[in-house]
């Protein structure tokens, strides 16, 4: 009997360890849940394309918004979970980062107005938290946390230390026309850091992607006299493939074809749309500058006033010419959850010689690219090319684990986009 109890305790402890080690990702778990966005509630149109980052005790909260393709509203609840820098759950207890009971009703919803596909539009204001760091908001049906419909990451920072970052020509001369290097300097005069070489972590991401982020843990120089840490690396660990400007489709209209839309067909209960035939962009071609949203999308409607409630959902098909495609292609960008949506994977139509995929998209403007899967994340270079001149957005996050602390603080945040060109 004693042995059985020990075995049960061992498995229970192992289960708790596995749960604690779970890595949280941005995910949508039901196909009826669409247009999920999390952004600062500033009231400005372009806020919906910005990163879900907020300052601790800031005046503007984050707002989660999503649509449920249904006739009637459902009862949803939300929970906030504090995470470590690696997106595993931290050791903080809920009362340590929240001043309220950690289960919130999602009660702000409205029905769509005169749309072929009916939907319920939900808004949820993220409650204020008391600690910096990484967080996720988990939304589930009713009170059952086993019926999760979506998970979204967000970050809360406090600029305790000074941070400077810049894009510089890369040190690897053979690929200098294809990559962008991000150098980072940290000044910590305003905060005493214990063993910063070990306890400080610098995370850089490009265009709000999580699959190809860079984690810098070894500085090139630490100057104790002026409290300065430099990450001016020469081994490529702080360089990104610059990529190319994103392709896009203009779905702001249903009674006319927008840019890069080859066909629109309005049926009684649905709107069908088709993009033009895309082809591989030569990696050895010439860079072409034009405005894009760096892989994001914006819900908008040129025919009605209320973007969120009066916009139609469209069954949108994308086509990629199979010529020169050597691996399985995927469509990536915020429209396909950066490749995690099941519809991101394209299918070869042998009759037409085209790869195809169909997504359900709300009226708006959508950026996208094509990519192959790789161990380092999505590889867009063989299909899209890569040019140093490409305009990209970079974010730098500084995490610090103090001596004896049970969580990673986010002690500085910097948005780097010196050549910002947005629609």
N, C-alpha and C positions, 0 to 999 in steps of 0.2 A: 504493500500500500504506500509506504514511504517513497519507494522508487518511482511509483506511478505519479505521485504528487510532484516529485522533482522533475520528471519528464514533462508534465503539463506546465509547470512553472517555466521550464527552459523554452518550450515552444511559445508560450505566451510572451516571454521576454524577447525572443527572436522576432515574433510578429510585431511587437512594438518597435524594435530596432528597424525593421523594414519600413514600417510606416514613417518613422522619423527620418529615414533616408530618402523618402520619395522626393523626386525633383518635380517641381510644378512648372508646367508650360502653358502658354496661351493655347487654349483649345475650345472648340465648339463641338459638342457631343451629339446634337440633334440637328437634322437637316432642315427642320422647320424654323430654327433660330438663325436669323440673318442680320447682316449689317451691324455687327457688334463693334462698338467703338468706345474708347475710354480716353477722356481728354479733359483739360482744365475747363471749367464752366465759366468762360469769360463772356459768353454771349456773342462772340465774333465768329463769323462763318468759317474762317480758316483754322479755328481751334481744333476742329474734328480731325485734322491731319497731323496735329502735333503729338509729340511723345507724351505718354502718361506719367509725367514727373511733376511733383508738387513740392513746395517748400514747407517745412515744418511750421505750423502755426501761420501759414499763408492766408491771405484774404480770399483766395479763390479755391474752392474745393474741386475735386475731380468728379466728373459725371460719367456714369456708365449708361450707354443707350443701346438698345437692341430691338429687333422686331421678331414677333412670333407669328408665323404664317398660319393663322387660325381665325375662326369666326368669333370665338368668345375668349375673353381673358382667362388666364390660368393664375393660380396662386403660386408666387415664387418668393423664395427667401434668399438672403445673401449673408455670407460669412467672410470675415477678414482674417487672413492668416499672415503672421510675420515670418519672414524667411531670412536665411543667411545669404551671403553673397553668391553662393552656388545654387540658390533657389530651393534648398531643402528647408523644412520647417525649423525655425530657431527654437531655442530652449525657453524663450520668454512665455510666461503665462498670459492669457488673454487680458486680465486686469492690469498687466504691466504696460500694455500698449493701447488699450481702449478704456474709455470712461463709461462705456455702456455695455449692456448684455450683448454678446456677440452672436446675435441672430436678428437680422433686420428684414422687415417685410418690404417687398417691392410693390408699392401701392400706386405709384404715379404711372398711369397708362392711358392711352387714347386709341380709339379705333381709326383705321384708315378711312379716307373719304373718297367714295366713288372710284375705287380701284378694282381692276379685274380680278386680281388675286387679293383677297382680304387679308389684313394683318392687324395685329395689336402692337402699338409702339410703346415701349417701356423706357422710363428714365429712372435712374437711381443715383442719388448723391452719396459719394463715398464718405462715411463718417470720419471725423477728425481723429488722428492718432497722436500718441504722445512720444513715440520713439521714431528715429530715422531708420532707414534701411529699405530692404525689399519687402514687398507685400504682394499677395494675390487676393482678388475678390472671387469667391466661388458662389455661383448662383445655382440653386437647385429647386426642384418642384416640391411645393408644400413645405413640410418639415423634414422630409426624407433626404438626408445627405447622400444617400446612395443613388439618387436620381439627379445627378449633376447635369446641368444643361450647358454651362460654360465656365471657363476659368480665364481670368485676365490678370496679367502682371502689372504692377505699378511701383514706382519708387518715390520715397520721401527723403528729402535731403535737407541739410543745414550747412551753409557755407562757413564752416568753422576755420578752415585753412584756405590759403590763397592758391589758386590753380591757374596755370597758363598752358595753352596747347596751340600748336600751329601745324599746318601742312607744309612739309618741306620736300625737296627732291630726294628720292631714296638713295641709299648708299649702294644698292646693288645696281651697278651701271648697266648690266645687260638687259634689265627689264625696267629701266627708269622711266620709259615712255608709257608704261602700262600700269604702274602702281602709284599709290600715294602713301607717304610715310607721316605718321603722327608723332611728334615729339612732345613730351609732357614735362613740365617743371612744377614742383610742389614746394611752396614756402610754408613752413609750419611754425613760424614765430608765435602765432596766436594760440597754439595748443601744444602742450608738451606731449610728445609721442614716445611711448616706450617701445624700443627696438623696432623702429619703422621699417628696417630692411626685411624683417620677418612678418610684422603684423599689419603692414600696409599693402593694399591690393589695388591696382589700377586696372579698370575695365574700360575698353573702348569698343563702341559698336557703330556700325555704318548703316544709315538709312533705316533705323529702328529694327534691324534684323538681329536675331539671336543666334543664328546658325554659324556665323563666321566671326564672332567677337574675339577680341584679343585681350588676354589677361596678362598684365605685366607685374611680375613679382620680384624681379631683380633689377634694381636701379643701376645706371651706369656710374653714378657718383652720389655720395652723401656728404654734404659739407656741414658738419656740426656747428662750425663757427657762425654761419649765417642762417642755419636751419633751412637748408635747401636740399631737395632731392631731385635729381635729373634722370629722366628716362629718354635719353637720346641714343637709342640702340642701333647697332650696325648689323645685327644678325637676321633682320627681316621679321622679327617677332612683333614689331609695331607698324608693319606695312599691310595695306589692303590692296587687292586688285581694284583699280579705279572703276572698272566696268564701263558701261555706256549709258547714255540717257535712256530712260525707260520708254518703251512703246506705250501707246495709250489708245483708248476708244472713248468717244464722246457720246454718252447715252442720256444726254439731257433732254432729248426729244423722243416722242413716240409717233408723231405724225410726220416726221421728216428724218432723213438720215444725217446723223452727226458725222464728225470727222472720223475717218477710218472705220466707218460702219457701212457695209456693202448692201445690207438689206434689212428692212423692217416689215414685219407682217403682224397686223393687229387682228386677233380673233376675238370672239365674244367673251371668252374667259381668260385669255392670256395674250401676251405680246411676245413675239419671237423676233430675235435680232441675230445678225451674223456679221462678224468682223471680216475685213479684207484678208486675202491670203498673205500671211507673213512668210518671209524668207530669211535664211541665215544671213547675218551681217558679217562680212568678212573681217576676221581678226587683223588683217593687214590693210584694211580700208582706211579711209580718211575720216577723222572725227567730224561730226556734224552737230552743231550746237542748236538746241531748242529747249523750250520750257517743259518741265515735267513736275511731278509731285514726289519724286524720289521713292516711288513704289507704293505710295499711299493712294487712297481714293477719297472723293468728296461726294456726298449725296447732294444733288442739286437738280432743279427742274426749271426749264426755261418756258414752260407752258402753264404752270400753276404757281401760286404764291407759297403755299405751305409745303416746303421740301419734304419734311418728315412724314406727313400724313397723306399728302396727295400724290406722291410719286408712285409710279407703277413698278412692279417687279417684272423683269424681263428674262426670258429664257435665252441666254446669250451663248453663241457658239463661236469658238476661236479655231483658226486653221493655221497650221504650220506646214510649209512645203517639206516633204520628206527627203528631197534631194540634199545630199551632204550630211544628213542627220545620221550619226553613227551610234548613238545610244538612245535609251528611253528618255524622251523629253517630258518635262513638267512645266506648267505655267506657274510662275511665282510672283509674289507681290501681296499686299494686304488683301486683295480680292480673293486669294486662295489660301489665306492664313499662312502665307509664305511657304506654300507647298504642302502643308499638313492636311488640307482639305482632300477628301477622297477624289474630288473632281479635278485636282491639280494634275493628276496623271493623264497623259494624252493617249489616245488610241489611234492606231494606224488604219486608215481606210484604204485597202489595197486597190479598190476600184478607182479612186481619185488620186492616189499617191500623196495623200495629205494626212498629217496627224490632226486629230480633232479632240476637243473637249467642250462640254457644255456646263455653264455655271448659271445660277440664279442670281441676278444682280438688280439692285434697286437703281432707279434712274440717277445718273450722276456722271462723274468723270473718273475713269479708272486707269491707273498705271499698271504695267505688267512687263515681265521678261520671260524668256525661256531658259531652262537650265537642265543640266544633268546632275544626278546625285553623285556625291563623292564623300570620302571620309572626313573631309574638312568643311563640309556643308555643301550648298548648292554651287555648282560650277557653271557660271554663265558665259565664260570666255569663248568656248568654241562656237557658240551660237550668236552671242551679242558683241564680242570683241571687248577690248579694254584700252582706254586712253587716259593719260594723265590729266587731260583738260576737263574730264567729266566733272560736273558739279554734283557733289555728294554732301550729305549731312553726317557729321560725326558727333557722338556724345561721349564724354569722359566722366566716369564715376570713380570716386575715391572711397574705398571701404577701409575701415580700421577696426581691429579687434583689440580693445584695451586689455591690460593685464587683469585676469580674473573675471572678465566680462563674459556674458553668455550669448552675445549677439554681435553682428557686424554693423557698426554705425556707417551711415553714408554721410561723410563729413565734407564732401565737396562735389559739385556737379557743374559741368561746363558744356555748352552747346557750341560746336564749331562748324560754322558754315560761312566762310569768308566771301564766297562767290555765289551767294544765294540767288537762285533764279527760279521763281515759282510762278505758276499760273495765277 
